[in-house]
Amino acid sequence: MCLVDGSVASGAPHVGVETAIVLDPSGLRAFAVSTPTRPYGSLAAGVVGPVRLVGTRPAVVWALARRRCGLAGGATVVAVMDVRRAAERYPGGDSAAGIESRHAFSFGPHYDPGNLRFGAMIACNEERLGPGAGFDEHPHSHTEIVTWVVEGELTHRDSTGHETRVRPGDVQRLSSAGGVRHVERNDADTPLTFIQTWLAPLTPGGDPSYEIVHGIADSTPYAVPEAGAMLHVRRLAAGERTAVPDAAYVYVHVVRGEVSLGGEELGAGDAVRITDAKDVEAVGVSGAELLVWEMAG
């Protein structure tokens, strides 16, 4: 067993909680799981324990593992998990106008050069609009915008002539391409909550396009080929398991309920960023709904 104390992260910038899964040449896995309340742990084949890690890049995690625990030179990092709690999101919006926003990435006045993107993802915003509130007409370009309504009903209008109402279970995509303007409002008399993800396209420009899929079924993948991304919607019962896609980048957002993933319990609004995901599994602690983004490298 290799013990690593909390001094590993002492004085270093540490955002979120990182989990490293290391594979040694023998094929046995070594887990290093970090929690703020237990800043020590193990990094040895088959042993699970908490440890603080500096950074989320696989090279950094591997260097730390080799230096502190003397792992063999042939070992490779299989996955790095970065847990971001709902309370860590950047606050935004305009409370006087009935708009409350929570941003997972650097956004607007909340500039963070270390949190600009993850894979193709450049924003994942949780938006809450009171009755009659909304975002007046504004422009977008060179962005794939995917919206998931949690509760309520979203009214969408854009400069290409589309006007739709988006409800829970619907997937809406606006490909802003070379440029488009749109309006997003809560025209109902009940509160509206939605999750909106922005993805950087593989190739900028082109003509804008719009699509809405009503009532997408559980486990049905929704492809956004313009960004090299795939959305998986998973609805889990308590105790139910689901595989997380093997991919260069995977972003898991908990819409509702509680799940266990990689040794961490996650609640509504929590998210996990997984680099080089392989053989990762999520388990419903309660009934839960997940948005799982699979992205190419």
DOFI-443873 format. One record per residue (C-alpha): residue number from 0; x, y, z; residue in three letters. Coordinates in nm, 3 decimals, m for minus. Each point is the difference from the previous one (the first is absolute). Layout:
<lummar NUM,<X,Y,Z>,ALA>
...
% end
This chain:
<lummar 0,<0.000,0.000,0.000>,MET>
<lummar 1,<0.122,0.348,m0.084>,CYS>
<lummar 2,<m0.119,0.285,0.223>,LEU>
<lummar 3,<m0.008,0.359,m0.122>,VAL>
<lummar 4,<m0.073,0.277,0.247>,ASP>
<lummar 5,<m0.187,0.328,m0.054>,GLY>
<lummar 6,<0.322,0.194,m0.054>,SER>
<lummar 7,<m0.008,m0.111,m0.363>,VAL>
<lummar 8,<m0.251,0.275,m0.077>,ALA>
<lummar 9,<0.128,0.250,0.253>,SER>
<lummar 10,<0.023,0.348,m0.151>,GLY>
<lummar 11,<m0.109,m0.119,m0.344>,ALA>
<lummar 12,<m0.310,0.122,m0.184>,PRO>
<lummar 13,<m0.263,m0.266,0.049>,HIS>
<lummar 14,<m0.342,0.029,m0.162>,VAL>
<lummar 15,<m0.242,m0.286,0.042>,GLY>
<lummar 16,<0.093,m0.351,0.105>,VAL>
<lummar 17,<0.217,m0.219,m0.220>,GLU>
<lummar 18,<m0.003,m0.378,m0.023>,THR>
<lummar 19,<0.278,m0.187,m0.180>,ALA>
<lummar 20,<m0.036,m0.357,m0.122>,ILE>
<lummar 21,<0.346,m0.144,m0.071>,VAL>
<lummar 22,<0.066,m0.327,m0.182>,LEU>
<lummar 23,<0.327,m0.176,0.076>,ASP>
<lummar 24,<0.175,m0.245,m0.237>,PRO>
<lummar 25,<m0.148,m0.300,0.182>,SER>
<lummar 26,<m0.348,0.117,m0.091>,GLY>
<lummar 27,<m0.105,0.072,0.359>,LEU>
<lummar 28,<m0.166,0.334,0.053>,ARG>
<lummar 29,<0.106,0.254,0.258>,ALA>
<lummar 30,<m0.249,0.257,0.119>,PHE>
<lummar 31,<0.076,0.339,0.158>,ALA>
<lummar 32,<m0.312,0.181,0.115>,VAL>
<lummar 33,<0.005,0.349,0.147>,SER>
<lummar 34,<m0.246,0.147,0.249>,THR>
<lummar 35,<0.043,0.333,0.182>,PRO>
<lummar 36,<m0.070,m0.158,0.339>,THR>
<lummar 37,<0.245,m0.290,m0.031>,ARG>
<lummar 38,<0.317,0.139,m0.163>,PRO>
<lummar 39,<0.204,m0.316,0.010>,TYR>
<lummar 40,<m0.021,m0.344,m0.152>,GLY>
<lummar 41,<0.149,m0.277,m0.205>,SER>
<lummar 42,<0.117,m0.056,m0.353>,LEU>
<lummar 43,<0.068,m0.368,m0.046>,ALA>
<lummar 44,<m0.145,m0.281,m0.207>,ALA>
<lummar 45,<m0.342,m0.098,0.127>,GLY>
<lummar 46,<0.006,0.249,0.289>,VAL>
<lummar 47,<m0.256,0.279,0.018>,VAL>
<lummar 48,<0.055,0.315,0.203>,GLY>
<lummar 49,<m0.016,0.380,m0.019>,PRO>
<lummar 50,<0.297,0.209,m0.115>,VAL>
<lummar 51,<0.032,0.362,m0.113>,ARG>
<lummar 52,<0.145,0.047,m0.347>,LEU>
<lummar 53,<0.142,0.312,m0.162>,VAL>
<lummar 54,<m0.173,0.073,m0.330>,GLY>
<lummar 55,<m0.209,m0.220,m0.224>,THR>
<lummar 56,<0.235,m0.070,m0.290>,ARG>
<lummar 57,<0.094,m0.370,m0.034>,PRO>
<lummar 58,<0.371,0.087,m0.023>,ALA>
<lummar 59,<m0.013,0.185,0.331>,VAL>
<lummar 60,<m0.188,m0.282,0.171>,VAL>
<lummar 61,<0.241,m0.261,m0.133>,TRP>
<lummar 62,<0.307,0.198,0.105>,ALA>
<lummar 63,<m0.142,0.035,0.351>,LEU>
<lummar 64,<m0.086,m0.369,0.021>,ALA>
<lummar 65,<0.344,m0.110,m0.118>,ARG>
<lummar 66,<0.186,0.243,0.226>,ARG>
<lummar 67,<m0.202,m0.061,0.316>,ARG>
<lummar 68,<m0.083,m0.367,m0.038>,CYS>
<lummar 69,<0.281,m0.139,m0.214>,GLY>
<lummar 70,<m0.226,m0.152,m0.263>,LEU>
<lummar 71,<0.179,m0.181,m0.281>,ALA>
<lummar 72,<0.107,0.205,m0.299>,GLY>
<lummar 73,<m0.237,m0.188,m0.229>,GLY>
<lummar 74,<m0.313,0.111,0.182>,ALA>
<lummar 75,<m0.245,0.224,m0.185>,THR>
<lummar 76,<m0.284,0.220,0.113>,VAL>
<lummar 77,<m0.334,m0.134,m0.124>,VAL>
<lummar 78,<m0.236,0.268,0.126>,ALA>
<lummar 79,<0.000,0.323,0.194>,VAL>
<lummar 80,<m0.322,0.120,0.161>,MET>
<lummar 81,<m0.062,0.357,0.109>,ASP>
<lummar 82,<m0.308,0.045,0.220>,VAL>
<lummar 83,<m0.168,0.343,m0.006>,ARG>
<lummar 84,<m0.269,0.063,0.261>,ARG>
<lummar 85,<m0.315,0.199,m0.070>,ALA>
<lummar 86,<0.100,0.258,0.261>,ALA>
<lummar 87,<0.327,0.071,m0.186>,GLU>
<lummar 88,<m0.173,0.133,m0.313>,ARG>
<lummar 89,<0.044,0.367,m0.080>,TYR>
<lummar 90,<m0.315,0.199,0.083>,PRO>
<lummar 91,<m0.152,0.226,m0.263>,GLY>
<lummar 92,<m0.325,0.128,m0.141>,GLY>
<lummar 93,<m0.217,0.288,0.118>,ASP>
<lummar 94,<m0.211,m0.074,0.307>,SER>
<lummar 95,<m0.202,0.321,m0.048>,ALA>
<lummar 96,<m0.103,m0.127,m0.344>,ALA>
<lummar 97,<m0.080,m0.350,0.127>,GLY>
<lummar 98,<0.314,m0.159,m0.148>,ILE>
<lummar 99,<0.234,m0.220,0.204>,GLU>
<lummar 100,<0.300,m0.159,m0.175>,SER>
<lummar 101,<0.268,m0.243,0.116>,ARG>
<lummar 102,<0.302,m0.047,m0.228>,HIS>
<lummar 103,<0.228,m0.305,0.001>,ALA>
<lummar 104,<0.267,0.168,m0.215>,PHE>
<lummar 105,<0.159,0.342,m0.030>,SER>
<lummar 106,<m0.284,0.223,m0.117>,PHE>
<lummar 107,<m0.053,0.374,m0.048>,GLY>
<lummar 108,<0.150,0.197,0.291>,PRO>
<lummar 109,<0.105,m0.324,0.171>,HIS>
<lummar 110,<0.325,m0.053,m0.190>,TYR>
<lummar 111,<0.205,m0.303,0.097>,ASP>
<lummar 112,<0.282,m0.081,m0.245>,PRO>
<lummar 113,<0.029,m0.348,0.150>,GLY>
<lummar 114,<m0.365,m0.083,m0.061>,ASN>
<lummar 115,<m0.070,0.107,m0.358>,LEU>
<lummar 116,<m0.104,m0.336,m0.148>,ARG>
<lummar 117,<m0.003,m0.376,0.039>,PHE>
<lummar 118,<0.026,m0.189,m0.326>,GLY>
<lummar 119,<m0.248,0.170,m0.233>,ALA>
<lummar 120,<m0.201,0.143,0.291>,MET>
<lummar 121,<0.039,0.373,0.064>,ILE>
<lummar 122,<m0.307,0.059,0.220>,ALA>
<lummar 123,<m0.250,m0.193,0.209>,CYS>
<lummar 124,<m0.246,0.244,0.154>,ASN>
<lummar 125,<m0.285,m0.069,0.237>,GLU>
<lummar 126,<m0.265,0.267,m0.064>,GLU>
<lummar 127,<m0.302,0.077,0.218>,ARG>
<lummar 128,<m0.262,0.239,m0.138>,LEU>
<lummar 129,<m0.298,0.128,0.193>,GLY>
<lummar 130,<m0.339,0.034,m0.173>,PRO>
<lummar 131,<0.026,0.261,m0.277>,GLY>
<lummar 132,<0.381,0.020,0.025>,ALA>
<lummar 133,<0.246,m0.077,m0.276>,GLY>
<lummar 134,<0.286,0.097,m0.226>,PHE>
<lummar 135,<m0.092,0.256,m0.266>,ASP>
<lummar 136,<0.131,m0.037,m0.354>,GLU>
<lummar 137,<0.377,m0.051,m0.004>,HIS>
<lummar 138,<0.256,m0.138,m0.247>,PRO>
<lummar 139,<0.204,m0.321,m0.010>,HIS>
<lummar 140,<0.255,m0.130,m0.249>,SER>
<lummar 141,<0.234,m0.299,m0.037>,HIS>
<lummar 142,<m0.169,m0.188,0.285>,THR>
<lummar 143,<m0.216,m0.312,0.030>,GLU>
<lummar 144,<m0.263,0.075,0.268>,ILE>
<lummar 145,<m0.186,m0.294,0.156>,VAL>
<lummar 146,<m0.280,0.060,0.251>,THR>
<lummar 147,<m0.162,m0.240,0.248>,TRP>
<lummar 148,<m0.305,0.119,0.199>,VAL>
<lummar 149,<m0.013,m0.125,0.358>,VAL>
<lummar 150,<m0.337,0.150,0.091>,GLU>
<lummar 151,<m0.239,0.247,m0.159>,GLY>
<lummar 152,<m0.020,0.101,m0.366>,GLU>
<lummar 153,<0.249,0.198,m0.209>,LEU>
<lummar 154,<m0.115,0.218,m0.290>,THR>
<lummar 155,<0.261,0.027,m0.277>,HIS>
<lummar 156,<m0.005,0.236,m0.300>,ARG>
<lummar 157,<0.288,0.058,m0.241>,ASP>
<lummar 158,<0.091,0.206,m0.305>,SER>
<lummar 159,<m0.037,m0.299,m0.233>,THR>
<lummar 160,<m0.374,m0.011,0.069>,GLY>
<lummar 161,<m0.025,m0.277,0.258>,HIS>
<lummar 162,<m0.237,0.043,0.295>,GLU>
<lummar 163,<m0.040,m0.296,0.235>,THR>
<lummar 164,<m0.079,m0.093,0.357>,ARG>
<lummar 165,<0.244,m0.231,0.170>,VAL>
<lummar 166,<m0.121,m0.221,0.285>,ARG>
<lummar 167,<0.162,m0.254,0.236>,PRO>
<lummar 168,<0.127,m0.300,m0.197>,GLY>
<lummar 169,<0.061,0.203,m0.318>,ASP>
<lummar 170,<0.346,0.060,m0.147>,VAL>
<lummar 171,<0.040,0.331,m0.185>,GLN>
<lummar 172,<0.305,0.085,m0.214>,ARG>
<lummar 173,<0.079,0.332,m0.161>,LEU>
<lummar 174,<0.303,m0.005,m0.229>,SER>
<lummar 175,<0.093,0.369,m0.012>,SER>
<lummar 176,<0.265,m0.057,m0.270>,ALA>
<lummar 177,<0.081,0.327,m0.181>,GLY>
<lummar 178,<m0.250,0.194,0.213>,GLY>
<lummar 179,<m0.355,m0.008,0.137>,VAL>
<lummar 180,<m0.211,0.198,0.245>,ARG>
<lummar 181,<m0.251,m0.149,0.242>,HIS>
<lummar 182,<m0.232,0.067,0.293>,VAL>
<lummar 183,<m0.048,m0.230,0.301>,GLU>
<lummar 184,<m0.288,0.067,0.237>,ARG>
<lummar 185,<m0.222,m0.147,0.266>,ASN>
<lummar 186,<m0.346,0.096,m0.128>,ASP>
<lummar 187,<m0.173,m0.232,0.249>,ALA>
<lummar 188,<m0.125,0.086,0.347>,ASP>
<lummar 189,<0.225,m0.259,0.169>,THR>
<lummar 190,<0.379,0.001,0.058>,PRO>
<lummar 191,<0.234,m0.127,m0.272>,LEU>
<lummar 192,<0.333,m0.179,0.048>,THR>
<lummar 193,<0.219,m0.117,m0.288>,PHE>
<lummar 194,<0.354,m0.120,m0.062>,ILE>
<lummar 195,<0.172,0.150,m0.302>,GLN>
<lummar 196,<0.324,m0.136,m0.140>,THR>
<lummar 197,<0.220,0.183,m0.251>,TRP>
<lummar 198,<0.237,m0.199,m0.219>,LEU>
<lummar 199,<0.276,0.129,m0.228>,ALA>
<lummar 200,<m0.044,m0.126,m0.358>,PRO>
<lummar 201,<0.273,m0.193,m0.178>,LEU>
<lummar 202,<m0.025,0.247,m0.288>,THR>
<lummar 203,<m0.132,0.355,0.052>,PRO>
<lummar 204,<m0.239,0.176,m0.235>,GLY>
<lummar 205,<m0.273,m0.140,m0.223>,GLY>
<lummar 206,<m0.377,0.046,0.010>,ASP>
<lummar 207,<m0.194,m0.010,0.328>,PRO>
<lummar 208,<m0.238,m0.291,0.064>,SER>
<lummar 209,<m0.254,m0.100,0.262>,TYR>
<lummar 210,<m0.138,m0.329,0.130>,GLU>
<lummar 211,<m0.223,m0.117,0.283>,ILE>
<lummar 212,<m0.057,m0.361,0.104>,VAL>
<lummar 213,<m0.312,m0.039,0.212>,HIS>
<lummar 214,<0.002,m0.251,0.284>,GLY>
<lummar 215,<0.334,m0.164,m0.062>,ILE>
<lummar 216,<0.006,m0.356,0.134>,ALA>
<lummar 217,<0.234,m0.113,0.275>,ASP>
<lummar 218,<0.344,m0.111,m0.128>,SER>
<lummar 219,<m0.072,0.138,m0.349>,THR>
<lummar 220,<0.318,0.179,m0.113>,PRO>
<lummar 221,<m0.031,0.344,m0.158>,TYR>
<lummar 222,<0.286,0.082,m0.235>,ALA>
<lummar 223,<0.149,0.345,m0.054>,VAL>
<lummar 224,<0.248,m0.091,m0.277>,PRO>
<lummar 225,<0.088,0.365,m0.062>,GLU>
<lummar 226,<0.180,m0.008,0.338>,ALA>
<lummar 227,<0.106,m0.366,0.002>,GLY>
<lummar 228,<m0.232,m0.058,0.297>,ALA>
<lummar 229,<m0.278,m0.232,0.110>,MET>
<lummar 230,<m0.258,0.057,0.275>,LEU>
<lummar 231,<m0.130,m0.297,0.200>,HIS>
<lummar 232,<m0.303,0.057,0.224>,VAL>
<lummar 233,<m0.020,m0.255,0.282>,ARG>
<lummar 234,<m0.282,m0.040,0.250>,ARG>
<lummar 235,<0.099,m0.237,0.280>,LEU>
<lummar 236,<m0.200,m0.170,0.272>,ALA>
<lummar 237,<0.159,m0.047,0.343>,ALA>
<lummar 238,<0.266,m0.271,m0.034>,GLY>
<lummar 239,<m0.005,0.005,m0.379>,GLU>
<lummar 240,<0.337,0.014,m0.178>,ARG>
<lummar 241,<0.104,0.157,m0.327>,THR>
<lummar 242,<0.330,0.000,m0.184>,ALA>
<lummar 243,<0.164,0.332,m0.068>,VAL>
<lummar 244,<0.122,0.011,m0.365>,PRO>
<lummar 245,<0.368,m0.066,m0.064>,ASP>
<lummar 246,<0.121,0.325,m0.155>,ALA>
<lummar 247,<0.276,0.258,0.005>,ALA>
<lummar 248,<m0.230,0.239,0.187>,TYR>
<lummar 249,<m0.321,m0.075,0.191>,VAL>
<lummar 250,<m0.206,0.257,0.188>,TYR>
<lummar 251,<m0.270,m0.131,0.237>,VAL>
<lummar 252,<m0.258,0.244,0.139>,HIS>
<lummar 253,<m0.248,m0.113,0.267>,VAL>
<lummar 254,<m0.336,0.157,m0.084>,VAL>
<lummar 255,<m0.188,m0.146,0.296>,ARG>
<lummar 256,<0.043,m0.269,0.267>,GLY>
<lummar 257,<0.323,m0.152,0.130>,GLU>
<lummar 258,<0.255,m0.230,m0.161>,VAL>
<lummar 259,<0.330,m0.161,0.090>,SER>
<lummar 260,<0.278,0.032,m0.258>,LEU>
<lummar 261,<0.364,m0.094,0.050>,GLY>
<lummar 262,<m0.038,m0.009,0.377>,GLY>
<lummar 263,<m0.166,0.342,0.020>,GLU>
<lummar 264,<m0.363,0.063,0.089>,GLU>
<lummar 265,<m0.151,0.271,m0.221>,LEU>
<lummar 266,<m0.320,0.197,0.041>,GLY>
<lummar 267,<m0.209,0.227,m0.219>,ALA>
<lummar 268,<0.214,0.263,m0.171>,GLY>
<lummar 269,<0.327,m0.186,0.059>,ASP>
<lummar 270,<0.215,m0.092,m0.299>,ALA>
<lummar 271,<0.302,m0.217,m0.080>,VAL>
<lummar 272,<0.255,0.062,m0.274>,ARG>
<lummar 273,<0.175,m0.323,m0.101>,ILE>
<lummar 274,<0.310,m0.004,m0.217>,THR>
<lummar 275,<0.083,m0.325,m0.183>,ASP>
<lummar 276,<m0.312,m0.171,0.138>,ALA>
<lummar 277,<0.012,m0.380,m0.002>,LYS>
<lummar 278,<m0.213,m0.255,0.188>,ASP>
<lummar 279,<m0.162,0.266,0.221>,VAL>
<lummar 280,<m0.344,m0.070,0.144>,GLU>
<lummar 281,<m0.275,0.208,0.163>,ALA>
<lummar 282,<m0.245,m0.146,0.253>,VAL>
<lummar 283,<m0.328,0.155,0.108>,GLY>
<lummar 284,<m0.001,0.069,0.375>,VAL>
<lummar 285,<m0.356,0.121,m0.047>,SER>
<lummar 286,<m0.207,0.052,m0.311>,GLY>
<lummar 287,<0.218,0.225,m0.217>,ALA>
<lummar 288,<0.028,0.168,m0.339>,GLU>
<lummar 289,<0.338,0.054,m0.167>,LEU>
<lummar 290,<0.123,0.189,m0.304>,LEU>
<lummar 291,<0.313,m0.180,m0.122>,VAL>
<lummar 292,<0.206,0.172,m0.269>,TRP>
<lummar 293,<0.243,m0.215,m0.198>,GLU>
<lummar 294,<0.261,0.204,m0.189>,MET>
<lummar 295,<0.286,m0.085,m0.231>,ALA>
<lummar 296,<0.357,0.104,0.069>,GLY>
% end
